[in-house]
Amino acid sequence: KQPLLVIGNLETNYSSLVLDKENLEILKVYKDSLELLPFGKKGEGGIIQARLKKNIPLLRLAEVLDYYQVPAANRTLKVMVNKSLIQPDLFLADVSRIKKIEKIKQDITSPLLYSLNPNEEYLNIVTVKE
């Protein structure tokens, strides 16, 4: 279970975050069960409190899909970042770090399959290389 990453009042995790990692400053890490108690189920993997070094807008998934004018028919697809499945409700991005959004099918030769349906389609958010 990934730790919950809290940036200001925004919740995400590392796999659902599209950001230049150099812009992220870790303020505090909560691991103790008593410290995590107020967070409930969300805090099971730990909590990392962070802030941005440079203030930039971070957008949620719906805002990014609007920005890239993704058709409504594609908005119900499962979402990947660089071909890794993410939690859409935790997605948070600096749009300048996104190269493109594409509709793909999973690679059936991949050691990790997300579906037994070889024709299932996904929205893949491709980021710029660090």
WOLINVEN-V179312 format. One record per pair of residues at least 12 apart in sequence whose ideal C-beta (glycine too) atoms are under 8 Angstrom apart, sorted by sequence separation. I is the first residue (numbers start at 0). J is the second residue. D is the distance in whole Angstrom. If there is no record, write none. Layout:
# WOLINVEN-V179312
i: [I	I]
j: [J	J]
d: [D	D]
This chain:
# WOLINVEN-V179312
i: [1	4	34	78	105	1	29	61	104	104	105	30	104	29	104	105	6	28	29	103	104	28	29	60	102	103	28	29	102	27	28	102	103	27	82	101	102	25	26	100	101	25	26	100	25	26	79	82	100	101	24	100	2	23	24	76	99	23	24	60	63	97	98	23	24	60	66	97	98	22	23	63	73	84	97	98	22	60	67	96	97	10	21	22	59	63	69	96	59	67	92	95	18	22	58	67	57	58	63	3	57	58	57	58	64	77	56	63	84	3	55	56	3	18	55	3	5	82	2	3	5	77	79	81	0	1	2	3	4	5	6	7	78	79	80	81	0	2	3	5	6	7	76	77	78	79	80	81	2	4	6	76	77	78	79	81	76	78	80	9	74	73	6	69	64	63	17	15	14	14	15	14	15	22	14	15	17	18	12	15	16	17	18	19	15	16	17	18	15	16	17	12	19	11	18	10	11	17	11	17	9	6	17	17	20	19]
j: [13	16	46	90	117	14	42	74	117	118	119	45	119	45	120	121	23	45	46	120	121	46	47	78	120	121	47	48	121	47	48	122	123	48	103	122	123	47	48	122	123	48	49	123	49	50	103	106	124	125	49	125	28	49	50	102	125	50	51	87	90	124	125	51	52	88	94	125	126	51	52	92	102	113	126	127	52	90	97	126	127	41	52	53	90	94	100	127	91	99	124	127	51	55	91	100	91	92	97	38	92	93	93	94	100	113	93	100	121	41	93	94	42	57	95	44	46	123	44	45	47	119	121	123	43	44	45	46	47	48	49	50	121	122	123	124	44	46	47	49	50	51	120	121	122	123	124	125	47	49	51	121	122	123	124	126	122	124	126	57	122	122	57	122	122	124	80	80	80	83	85	85	86	93	86	87	90	91	86	89	90	91	92	93	90	91	92	93	91	92	93	89	96	89	96	89	90	96	91	97	91	91	124	126	129	129]
d: [6	7	8	7	7	6	7	8	7	6	6	5	7	6	6	7	7	7	4	7	7	7	8	7	6	6	5	7	7	8	8	6	5	4	7	8	8	6	5	6	5	8	6	7	5	6	8	7	5	7	6	7	8	5	5	7	5	8	7	5	7	6	5	7	5	8	6	7	6	5	7	5	6	5	6	5	5	4	8	5	7	7	8	5	6	6	6	6	6	8	8	8	8	7	7	5	5	6	7	7	7	8	6	6	7	7	7	8	8	5	5	8	6	7	8	7	6	6	5	7	7	8	5	7	5	5	4	5	5	5	5	7	7	7	8	7	4	6	7	7	7	8	6	5	5	5	5	6	5	6	6	6	7	8	7	6	5	7	7	6	8	6	7	7	8	7	6	7	7	6	4	5	5	8	8	8	8	7	7	4	8	7	7	7	5	5	4	5	7	7	6	5	6	5	6	6	7	5	4	6	6	7	7	5	7	7]
